[in-house]
């Protein structure tokens, strides 16, 4: 049976005259794009331009909501009451839908960003709050989750369309959460290493942690962070390594877990 996997990247994270990442180059490689919705990064013009490029490329468009934290790039943990958090997700998803439709495309998936994603990977009630909010706006949307975490359990409970994600450029703890960025080795910058570890994980159908533990999981998509200096090199290396190992790169279908 042919092995398939999607490649996704976070993008649309520039702001005004300030540019972050090389979205155009990433869009030549990835099959799905998670586009910032203006809370942690991006603005209305950046969103519009990124949606237009993604639509022209036929890349799957995803809303990428985060905390209202432009200063900290959405990576500062915040305590937000769940009713307000739900509205934050709805607000950002609605903006993404509007921009995508204006560009002739559609938002097909949602992926939480940064600290919001990390907190939801540890707290199933927080994950459910975010996902139920998204589904209240777009009942057929595919929820992209951090594989093996509370996020995955939340979508299993909800019975919604989902895609399980692993990271090419981040190290893993033994509970399938990501090593905190403040720790040495949390972010992987070597393209060759990133490519090889993705081949190993896809072959084994498992997350391989820093200690060597194997956590079996469904793997639908691999994330490549667009804001790192080696993002495009890592994306190209992962793409090449997977294809050489016989893996077909294509958009996930969002099957229910």
Residue, then its C-alpha position, 0 to 999 in steps of 0.5 A: x500500500x502506498x504510504x502518504x503524508x501531508x507537509x504543512x507549514x505555518x506562514x502569513x506571519x509577517x506584519x506591516x513592513x516587517x517580514x518573517x519567513x519565506x512563504x513563497x518558497x515554502x508554498x513551492x514545497x508544502x501541501x498545506x498552509x497554516x495561515x496566521x489570523x492576526x492575533x499572534x502574527x500577521x495582519x489583514x494585508x498579509x493574510x490576503x496575500x498569503x491566501x491568494x498565493x496558497x489558492x494559486x498553488x492549490x495548497x490546502x488552507x488552514x486557519x492558525x489561531x493563537x493568543x492575542x500576543x503580537x509582542x510574544x509571537x503567541x508563545x507566552x502562556x495566557x489564562x483566558x476564560x473558556x467562553x472568551x477563548x472560544x470567541x477568540x477562536x471563532x473570531x480568527x477562524x471567521x477572518x480566515x474564512x473571509x480572506x480565503x473566500x475573497x481569494x477564491x479558496x476555502x479554509x479546510x483545516x484549523x491548527x492552534x498556534x504556539x502557547x495555545x496549542x501547547x496548553x491544549x496538548x496538555x489540557x483536554x478541556x481546553x482543547x475541546x473548548x477551542x475545537x467546539x468553537x471552531x466546529x460551531x463556525x465550520x462543522x466540516x472543518x478538519x482539526x489538525x492536532x498534535x499527535x498523541x496528546x490531549x488534542x488528539x483525545x479531544x477530537x476522538x471524543x468529538x468524532x470530528x474530522x481530524x489530521x494527526x501532526x508530528x513536527x520535523x523541527x521540534x524535539x519531543x518529550x516522553x508524553x508526546x508534547x514538545x520540548x519547551x523552546x527554552x530547553x537546549x535542543x528543543x528546535x532542530x536546525x539541521x535539515x539532514x537530521x530533520x529529514x532522517x527523523x521524519x523518515x524514521x517516524x513515518x516508517x514506524x508510525x510512531x513519535x520518537x522522543x529524545x529518550x528514544x521512546x516510541x509512541x505509536x500514532x497515526x501520522x497524517x501531516x508533518x509540520x515545518x515552522x516557517x519562522x526559523x532561519x533554516x525553514x526552507x532548507x528543512x522543508x526541502x530536505x524532509x520532502x526529498x527524504x520522504x520521497x526517496x523512501x517511497x512516501x507520496x506527499x499529498x493533502x490529508x483527507x481528514x478521516x475521523x479518528 
